């Protein structure tokens, strides 16, 4: 309503809203989860990532699912969107092309 001062807690509520809308950070992932995300960014399949890291593709799927949950995304596209923006935080991993 016009003419009424803002409630005193309004800045606090606005700040909370900004925090809730903050972009998820790859810093919240474990090193292994960041390795998995790095493989996905390089376009590798779960099977290829598993081969490069010396783990099973099923383990890759588990780490991928945990990463997605921590970042609050429900699909690979959303995960990659976050990862591309923050790609400097991802470790370099050897791709199958690097082995030639």
C-alpha positions as CSV (number, residue, x, y, z in Angstrom):
1,X,0.0,0.0,0.0
2,X,1.3,3.4,-0.9
3,X,2.3,5.7,2.0
4,X,3.0,2.9,4.5
5,X,6.6,2.3,5.6
6,X,8.1,-1.0,4.9
7,X,8.0,-3.5,7.8
8,X,11.3,-3.5,9.7
9,X,12.0,-7.1,8.8
10,X,11.7,-6.5,5.1
11,X,15.4,-6.3,4.4
12,X,15.9,-9.6,6.2
13,X,13.2,-11.3,4.2
14,X,14.7,-9.9,1.0
15,X,18.2,-11.1,1.9
16,X,16.9,-14.6,2.7
17,X,15.2,-14.7,-0.7
18,X,18.5,-13.8,-2.4
19,X,20.3,-16.6,-0.5
20,X,17.6,-19.1,-1.5
21,X,18.0,-18.1,-5.2
22,X,21.8,-18.2,-5.1
23,X,23.5,-20.4,-7.7
24,X,24.5,-23.8,-6.4
25,X,28.3,-24.1,-6.1
26,X,30.5,-27.0,-7.2
27,X,32.4,-26.3,-4.0
28,X,29.7,-28.3,-2.2
29,X,30.7,-31.5,-4.1
30,X,33.4,-34.0,-3.1
31,X,36.5,-34.3,-5.2
32,X,35.2,-37.5,-6.8
33,X,31.9,-35.9,-7.6
34,X,33.8,-33.0,-9.3
35,X,35.8,-35.6,-11.3
36,X,32.5,-37.1,-12.5
37,X,31.0,-33.7,-13.4
38,X,34.3,-32.9,-15.3
39,X,33.9,-36.1,-17.3
40,X,30.3,-35.1,-18.2
41,X,31.4,-31.7,-19.2
42,X,33.9,-33.4,-21.6
43,X,31.1,-35.3,-23.1
44,X,32.0,-38.7,-21.7
45,X,29.5,-41.5,-20.9
46,X,29.2,-43.0,-17.5
47,X,31.1,-46.0,-18.8
48,X,33.9,-43.9,-20.2
49,X,34.2,-41.9,-16.9
50,X,34.3,-45.1,-15.0
51,X,37.1,-46.5,-17.2
52,X,39.2,-43.3,-16.9
53,X,38.8,-43.2,-13.1
54,X,39.1,-46.9,-12.5
55,X,35.6,-47.3,-11.0
56,X,32.4,-49.1,-12.3
57,X,29.9,-47.2,-14.3
58,X,27.4,-47.9,-11.6
59,X,29.6,-46.0,-9.1
60,X,29.7,-43.2,-11.6
61,X,25.9,-43.2,-11.7
62,X,25.7,-43.0,-7.9
63,X,28.2,-40.1,-7.7
64,X,26.3,-38.3,-10.6
65,X,23.0,-38.7,-8.8
66,X,24.4,-37.3,-5.5
67,X,26.0,-34.4,-7.4
68,X,22.7,-33.5,-9.0
69,X,20.9,-33.7,-5.6
70,X,23.4,-31.5,-3.9
71,X,23.1,-28.9,-6.7
72,X,19.3,-29.1,-6.7
73,X,18.9,-30.2,-10.3
74,X,16.9,-32.9,-11.9
75,X,18.5,-33.4,-15.3
76,X,21.8,-33.5,-17.0
77,X,21.2,-30.3,-18.9
78,X,20.8,-28.3,-15.7
79,X,23.9,-29.9,-14.2
80,X,26.0,-29.0,-17.2
81,X,24.7,-25.5,-17.1
82,X,26.0,-25.0,-13.6
83,X,29.3,-26.9,-14.4
84,X,30.0,-24.8,-17.5
85,X,29.7,-21.6,-15.6
86,X,32.0,-22.9,-12.8
87,X,34.3,-25.0,-14.9
88,X,37.4,-23.5,-13.4
89,X,36.5,-25.4,-10.2
90,X,36.6,-28.8,-12.0
91,X,39.7,-31.0,-12.1
92,X,41.2,-32.0,-15.4
93,X,40.6,-35.6,-16.2
94,X,42.1,-37.8,-18.8
95,X,39.7,-38.5,-21.7
96,X,39.9,-41.6,-23.8
97,X,41.2,-39.4,-26.7
98,X,44.1,-38.4,-24.5
99,X,45.3,-42.0,-24.3
100,X,46.2,-42.3,-27.9
